[in-house]
Amino acid sequence: MSTEHLFSELQLAVQRLLEKNQQLTSQLTQLQEQHELLQLDALEKDEQQEQLQQKMQTLLTTLSDAAGR
């Protein structure tokens, strides 16, 4: 193989690596955004569950007070 051919192959390999790096960078950005959305969703669900637990506790207290009369 000639030096020119080897250099050409090297250039092609580097170009492919750069393209793959760009694809992976893009995928990473998308995954980070999805992760953030999932974290927000989990926080919202935790908050909703806490509110529901508080409502249930209030209801149980009300029922307990009514039964105690």
RAZI-V136841 format. One record per backbone hydrogen bond with DSSP energy under -0.5 kcal/mol. NH is the residue of the N-H (numbers start at 0). CO is the residue of the C=O. Records with the same first field share a line. If there is no record, write none. Layout:
# RAZI-V136841
NH: CO, CO
This chain:
# RAZI-V136841
5: 1
6: 2
7: 3
8: 4
9: 5
10: 6
11: 7
12: 8
13: 9
14: 10
15: 11
16: 12
17: 13
18: 14
19: 15
20: 16
21: 17
22: 18
23: 19
24: 20
25: 21
26: 22
27: 23
28: 24
29: 25
30: 26
31: 27
32: 28
33: 29
34: 30
35: 31
36: 32
37: 33
38: 34
39: 35
40: 36
41: 37
42: 38
43: 39
44: 40
45: 41
46: 42
47: 43
48: 44
49: 45
50: 46
51: 47
52: 48
53: 49
54: 50
55: 51
56: 52
57: 53
58: 54
59: 55
60: 56
61: 57
62: 58
63: 59
64: 60
65: 61
66: 62
67: 63
68: 65
